């Protein structure tokens, strides 16, 4: 099982929670807001991020802001956005929360921030999910496959060979 950050110890008036993580930086998590779109668009100018998770466009923003089945969460380090993690909540069809995307500030890629951000989000979420968490990884996204494997998430399912869009399934059980 991956290492966990301590459960956040304070909740701000904006709904963010915080704890200390990473090189002593105060980490917090809050919901994505329309005002975040300007800096996130700059991140997506990075060809690697755009290739794996893009495109980022106005249609995406409208969907994210209106979606009630999940949420995009912003992870901040000392108040500066460093990662965005998308989630679909457990529901009647799925009893696990699903990680839909993890975008790390391209300038901070390779620093371990993805792991810290995901741990922080898992600790932040207070909604129950009987089967924990799942993540779906494109069969061609070797970096994401290695990421979830390194975190100790169980490789729960291979992509369906008949489905050209098939995904690997990783699980983090409670």
Backbone bond lengths (Angstrom), bond angles and torsions (degrees), N, CA, C in turn:
res aa  C-N    CA-C-N  psi(-1)  N-CA   C-N-CA  omega(-1)  CA-C   N-CA-C  phi
1 X - - - 1.443 - - 1.527 108.20 -
2 X 1.359 118.32 140.75 1.446 119.81 -177.91 1.517 111.22 -68.60
3 X 1.332 115.15 156.85 1.451 118.72 176.45 1.519 109.00 -67.96
4 X 1.284 115.78 150.13 1.459 121.58 -177.01 1.519 109.72 -116.80
5 X 1.305 115.44 143.94 1.449 119.74 167.93 1.516 107.19 -76.95
6 X 1.315 118.18 156.10 1.457 118.60 177.41 1.528 110.27 -62.49
7 X 1.323 116.76 151.38 1.458 120.75 176.31 1.525 107.39 -57.65
8 X 1.333 117.69 132.51 1.460 120.03 -178.51 1.519 111.22 -52.34
9 X 1.338 115.26 142.36 1.448 119.16 -172.17 1.513 114.17 -103.92
10 X 1.319 119.06 -8.62 1.451 119.21 179.03 1.514 110.31 -141.85
11 X 1.329 114.74 149.36 1.452 120.95 177.58 1.516 108.07 -119.87
12 X 1.335 116.20 125.80 1.458 121.07 -179.81 1.510 111.15 -81.82
13 X 1.326 116.29 169.33 1.456 121.28 179.59 1.516 112.12 -66.08
14 X 1.336 117.78 -19.39 1.466 120.83 178.38 1.525 111.88 -89.42
15 X 1.337 118.13 4.95 1.458 121.61 178.95 1.509 113.60 89.97
16 X 1.336 118.07 -3.05 1.457 119.82 179.43 1.516 109.40 -78.22
17 X 1.326 115.34 153.06 1.449 120.85 174.52 1.510 107.13 -116.97
18 X 1.314 116.86 154.11 1.459 117.65 -178.20 1.507 111.70 -141.72
19 X 1.315 114.04 156.73 1.453 123.95 174.93 1.523 105.60 -155.91
20 X 1.283 117.58 177.14 1.457 119.56 177.18 1.511 108.15 -99.41
21 X 1.315 116.97 133.54 1.449 120.74 -179.82 1.503 109.87 -156.54
22 X 1.317 116.21 173.24 1.462 118.97 -179.71 1.516 108.73 59.68
23 X 1.179 126.73 -168.38 1.449 130.43 -175.18 1.522 112.65 -61.93
24 X 1.330 117.29 52.12 1.450 121.17 177.73 1.519 113.29 81.73
25 X 1.315 118.41 1.00 1.456 121.16 -179.73 1.521 109.65 -75.04
26 X 1.315 116.05 143.34 1.456 120.48 174.97 1.522 108.28 -78.38
27 X 1.332 116.64 119.55 1.460 121.60 178.98 1.513 109.57 -99.84
28 X 1.316 116.50 143.81 1.455 121.48 174.54 1.512 108.87 -142.42
29 X 1.325 115.01 161.69 1.456 122.28 -179.01 1.517 107.22 -130.45
30 X 1.326 115.98 137.04 1.456 120.60 175.30 1.520 109.03 -148.81
31 X 1.309 115.78 165.81 1.458 121.52 178.39 1.528 110.51 -68.35
32 X 1.322 115.33 144.53 1.459 122.24 174.34 1.523 108.39 -66.07
33 X 1.331 116.67 140.72 1.464 122.60 179.13 1.529 109.28 -127.27
34 X 1.314 116.59 161.15 1.467 121.23 -179.24 1.528 111.38 -54.62
35 X 1.313 118.17 -35.02 1.464 121.69 -179.19 1.533 112.24 -65.40
36 X 1.328 117.60 -19.48 1.463 121.44 179.46 1.530 112.58 -75.62
37 X 1.308 116.38 -17.51 1.461 120.76 -174.20 1.529 112.24 -59.61
38 X 1.325 117.82 -35.64 1.477 119.92 -176.63 1.526 111.85 -62.95
39 X 1.331 119.04 -46.56 1.469 119.16 179.67 1.531 111.73 -75.20
40 X 1.336 117.58 -31.39 1.458 119.25 179.23 1.529 110.45 -67.25
41 X 1.319 117.47 -36.27 1.476 120.31 177.46 1.528 110.68 -60.75
42 X 1.324 116.90 -36.36 1.465 120.44 178.01 1.527 109.71 -64.37
43 X 1.326 117.63 -41.36 1.464 120.40 177.26 1.519 110.83 -57.72
44 X 1.328 116.60 -39.90 1.467 121.07 -176.49 1.522 113.32 -75.89
45 X 1.310 118.15 0.16 1.468 121.04 169.39 1.525 109.76 -73.72
46 X 1.332 116.25 -16.03 1.454 122.03 175.68 1.523 108.67 -69.94
47 X 1.342 118.48 123.57 1.470 119.95 -175.42 1.528 114.47 -62.43
48 X 1.325 118.81 -33.31 1.465 120.91 -179.74 1.530 109.93 -68.46
49 X 1.321 117.00 -48.67 1.460 120.96 179.99 1.528 110.43 -62.74
50 X 1.317 116.66 -44.33 1.461 120.07 -179.82 1.528 111.28 -63.33
51 X 1.322 117.15 -39.44 1.469 121.05 -179.72 1.526 111.41 -64.33
52 X 1.332 116.99 -42.76 1.463 120.64 -175.47 1.521 113.63 -81.11
53 X 1.333 118.36 -35.43 1.466 120.60 -173.27 1.530 114.36 -122.94
54 X 1.319 118.18 -12.81 1.461 121.34 -174.92 1.503 112.64 -77.26
55 X 1.303 117.37 179.87 1.465 124.11 1.03 1.525 111.31 -83.81
56 X 1.299 113.70 156.82 1.457 121.72 175.02 1.517 105.83 -104.06
57 X 1.331 116.72 119.84 1.460 119.36 -177.32 1.526 110.00 -144.23
58 X 1.331 116.34 179.13 1.463 120.86 -177.87 1.528 111.90 -61.65
59 X 1.323 117.51 -33.02 1.467 121.16 177.93 1.530 110.19 -63.41
60 X 1.347 116.54 -41.48 1.462 120.82 176.27 1.523 110.07 -59.81
61 X 1.338 116.45 -46.95 1.463 120.92 -178.47 1.522 110.95 -60.04
62 X 1.316 117.78 -46.87 1.466 121.30 179.50 1.528 110.73 -59.05
63 X 1.318 116.17 -43.73 1.460 120.53 179.76 1.528 110.82 -61.95
64 X 1.325 116.58 -49.81 1.468 121.45 -177.07 1.519 111.45 -60.59
65 X 1.309 117.08 -41.49 1.466 120.09 -177.39 1.531 112.20 -71.85
66 X 1.327 117.77 -25.91 1.461 121.26 -178.20 1.529 113.25 -97.81
67 X 1.316 118.29 -15.32 1.467 122.27 -173.09 1.521 111.47 -66.40
68 X 1.327 115.64 127.89 1.461 120.97 176.87 1.519 111.94 -106.00
69 X 1.345 116.91 -3.40 1.467 120.18 -179.03 1.518 112.04 -91.21
70 X 1.313 116.81 -6.58 1.453 121.36 -178.46 1.506 110.59 -165.62
71 X 1.328 114.44 -166.08 1.459 119.39 -174.85 1.516 109.56 -161.13
72 X 1.309 115.90 146.32 1.461 121.78 167.75 1.522 105.83 -97.03
73 X 1.312 116.81 130.02 1.463 121.80 -179.45 1.515 109.30 -115.00
74 X 1.326 115.77 136.43 1.458 122.71 178.83 1.518 108.11 -98.78
75 X 1.326 116.22 128.14 1.459 121.52 174.92 1.522 106.42 -101.39
76 X 1.332 114.98 127.39 1.459 121.29 -178.01 1.516 109.99 -115.72
77 X 1.311 116.42 145.85 1.460 123.14 173.93 1.518 106.33 -117.54
78 X 1.319 115.96 114.78 1.462 121.49 -174.74 1.525 111.18 50.20
79 X 1.340 115.79 40.34 1.461 121.84 175.75 1.516 115.73 85.18
80 X 1.340 117.83 -2.48 1.462 122.12 -178.75 1.521 109.31 -103.71
81 X 1.352 118.52 128.14 1.467 119.89 178.91 1.528 111.33 -61.05
82 X 1.337 115.41 129.98 1.463 120.40 179.09 1.520 112.59 -125.02
83 X 1.336 117.16 -16.40 1.463 120.57 179.63 1.524 109.48 -160.88
84 X 1.324 114.80 156.62 1.464 122.49 172.97 1.525 106.24 -130.63
85 X 1.334 115.84 131.61 1.454 121.39 -179.88 1.522 108.16 -124.87
86 X 1.336 116.02 125.51 1.459 121.36 177.93 1.512 110.66 -95.36
87 X 1.343 115.12 142.91 1.458 121.68 -177.75 1.526 109.51 -136.23
88 X 1.325 116.45 140.84 1.461 122.47 164.06 1.522 105.34 -109.38
89 X 1.334 115.52 127.40 1.462 119.99 -175.77 1.527 111.94 -71.66
90 X 1.322 115.51 149.01 1.461 121.25 171.01 1.525 107.45 -57.01
91 X 1.325 115.83 143.36 1.468 120.71 -178.34 1.525 108.23 -149.57
92 X 1.314 117.37 -165.27 1.458 120.92 -178.97 1.521 113.61 -62.05
93 X 1.336 117.78 -29.71 1.464 121.15 -179.63 1.521 112.39 -84.65
94 X 1.307 116.92 -33.84 1.461 121.80 -178.75 1.517 108.93 -128.69
95 X 1.326 116.05 134.69 1.458 119.65 -179.48 1.524 111.60 -101.19
96 X 1.328 115.91 17.51 1.472 121.48 176.02 1.523 108.67 -129.41
97 X 1.322 116.29 146.28 1.464 120.22 170.22 1.528 106.77 -72.14
98 X 1.328 116.57 144.20 1.467 120.55 -179.88 1.516 110.98 -115.19
99 X 1.324 116.04 129.14 1.456 121.93 172.67 1.529 106.43 -80.15
100 X 1.322 116.88 121.61 1.466 120.50 -177.64 1.519 112.57 -99.76
101 X 1.312 116.81 -25.49 1.456 120.10 179.33 1.518 109.81 -164.83
102 X 1.323 114.27 150.94 1.468 121.52 172.27 1.520 105.84 -135.57
103 X 1.317 115.79 114.30 1.461 120.96 178.09 1.526 108.11 -115.61
104 X 1.322 116.13 120.63 1.463 121.88 178.25 1.524 107.65 -105.61
105 X 1.316 116.13 140.84 1.462 121.23 175.19 1.526 107.82 -46.58
106 X 1.336 118.13 119.16 1.474 120.19 -176.44 1.527 113.81 -54.39
107 X 1.317 118.00 -29.56 1.463 120.54 178.95 1.526 111.76 -69.51
108 X 1.333 117.22 -15.46 1.467 121.98 -178.16 1.526 112.14 -111.55
109 X 1.323 117.35 6.38 1.463 121.72 -179.17 1.529 109.90 -59.00
110 X 1.327 116.07 141.10 1.457 121.08 177.13 1.518 114.47 83.06
111 X 1.318 117.56 8.19 1.470 120.67 -178.40 1.523 113.28 -99.55
112 X 1.354 117.36 -0.55 1.460 120.80 -176.04 1.510 113.07 89.98
113 X 1.311 116.00 3.01 1.457 120.19 -177.55 1.527 112.77 -67.25
114 X 1.324 118.58 -31.16 1.464 120.75 177.54 1.512 111.37 -59.44
115 X 1.322 116.62 -44.29 1.470 122.23 178.15 1.525 110.37 -62.44
116 X 1.312 116.60 -48.85 1.462 120.97 -178.80 1.531 110.24 -62.47
117 X 1.342 116.95 -42.65 1.460 121.00 -179.81 1.523 111.18 -62.93
118 X 1.326 117.24 -45.63 1.465 120.14 -179.87 1.525 110.45 -64.45
119 X 1.320 117.60 -43.77 1.465 120.36 177.08 1.524 110.83 -59.62
120 X 1.321 116.41 -40.61 1.460 120.97 -179.26 1.531 110.60 -65.20
121 X 1.322 116.86 -41.94 1.471 120.67 179.27 1.528 110.22 -65.83
122 X 1.317 118.05 -45.31 1.466 120.88 179.02 1.529 109.70 -58.73
123 X 1.318 117.69 -41.27 1.460 121.41 178.53 1.529 111.62 -69.27
124 X 1.321 117.63 -32.69 1.466 122.95 -176.95 1.525 112.74 -72.02
125 X 1.319 117.02 -37.02 1.464 121.41 -173.67 1.521 109.95 -70.57
126 X 1.311 115.79 125.06 1.457 120.92 -178.16 1.521 112.72 -104.66
127 X 1.327 118.22 -2.39 1.463 121.11 177.60 1.525 109.61 -73.36
128 X 1.318 116.27 141.10 1.463 120.83 178.75 1.523 111.26 -75.37
129 X 1.296 115.22 143.31 1.462 123.12 173.51 1.527 106.14 -143.96
130 X 1.337 117.16 102.14 1.473 120.25 -174.78 1.524 114.54 -52.68
131 X 1.326 117.35 -33.63 1.457 119.98 -178.31 1.521 113.41 -102.58
132 X 1.322 117.72 16.01 1.458 121.49 175.42 1.516 113.18 77.84
133 X 1.327 115.16 -124.56 1.465 122.25 -172.39 1.523 110.63 -131.00
134 X 1.328 116.27 149.66 1.453 122.36 170.92 1.522 108.55 -131.98
135 X 1.313 114.46 158.68 1.469 121.25 173.51 1.519 107.13 -140.26
136 X 1.310 115.73 138.60 1.460 121.77 178.84 1.517 107.96 -107.99
137 X 1.328 116.54 126.61 1.459 122.31 -173.93 1.522 109.40 -121.09
138 X 1.317 115.55 125.01 1.459 121.45 177.33 1.515 109.45 -55.02
139 X 1.317 116.33 139.20 1.476 121.31 -177.13 1.520 112.15 -59.33
140 X 1.322 118.84 -23.66 1.457 121.65 -179.08 1.528 113.50 -95.48
141 X 1.333 117.37 -3.83 1.458 120.33 -178.25 1.534 109.07 -91.63
142 X 1.326 114.52 81.18 1.466 120.30 -176.48 1.525 112.17 -65.02
143 X 1.327 117.14 -33.27 1.466 119.86 179.36 1.527 110.62 -64.83
144 X 1.329 117.97 -42.87 1.465 120.81 178.87 1.527 110.81 -67.67
145 X 1.333 117.08 -37.83 1.465 120.85 176.74 1.532 109.42 -59.91
146 X 1.322 116.40 -47.15 1.466 120.88 179.62 1.529 111.07 -64.93
147 X 1.329 117.09 -37.68 1.461 122.32 -179.42 1.528 110.68 -59.93
148 X 1.338 117.11 -55.32 1.464 119.56 -177.70 1.526 111.61 -67.44
149 X 1.314 117.41 -33.38 1.466 120.18 175.91 1.521 110.25 -63.39
150 X 1.324 117.17 -44.99 1.465 121.74 -179.55 1.528 111.86 -64.74
151 X 1.332 116.49 -30.30 1.465 120.22 179.05 1.529 112.11 -74.93
152 X 1.327 115.84 -11.56 1.456 119.22 -179.42 1.515 113.88 88.36
153 X 1.339 117.58 11.92 1.455 120.03 175.00 1.530 107.56 -69.93
154 X 1.312 116.86 140.53 1.463 122.29 179.30 1.532 110.43 -70.33
155 X 1.328 116.30 130.43 1.466 119.99 173.25 1.519 105.83 -79.29
156 X 1.333 116.41 95.44 1.460 122.08 -168.65 1.513 114.19 -85.92
157 X 1.331 118.41 -22.85 1.468 119.30 -178.92 1.521 110.73 -159.72
158 X 1.326 113.84 141.81 1.469 122.24 173.77 1.528 108.94 -82.93
159 X 1.336 117.45 157.87 1.465 119.10 174.66 1.528 110.77 -64.70
160 X 1.311 116.06 147.87 1.466 121.49 174.89 1.523 107.56 -69.24
161 X 1.330 118.61 120.08 1.466 120.32 -177.41 1.528 113.09 -63.72
162 X 1.321 117.67 -20.11 1.463 121.50 178.85 1.529 112.55 -82.90
163 X 1.331 116.44 -12.51 1.465 121.54 -177.15 1.525 109.16 -106.88
164 X 1.332 116.62 111.38 1.472 119.41 -177.28 1.531 112.16 -64.87
165 X 1.328 117.56 -20.58 1.464 121.07 177.52 1.524 111.50 -100.39
166 X 1.343 117.34 13.80 1.458 121.36 -177.03 1.519 112.82 -57.38
167 X 1.302 114.34 150.90 1.459 121.08 -176.32 1.532 111.22 -126.35
168 X 1.329 114.78 150.13 1.460 120.84 167.44 1.519 106.21 -73.37
169 X 1.336 116.53 146.46 1.452 121.30 175.23 1.513 108.31 -114.68
170 X 1.323 115.92 128.18 1.458 122.99 174.41 1.521 107.61 -114.13
171 X 1.339 117.53 147.27 1.457 121.31 -177.85 1.528 110.61 -134.05
172 X 1.314 114.82 142.35 1.458 122.93 172.04 1.521 105.27 -119.79
173 X 1.307 115.80 104.46 1.466 121.36 -175.14 1.526 109.94 -82.47
174 X 1.342 115.76 150.51 1.482 118.79 179.25 1.516 111.74 -67.64
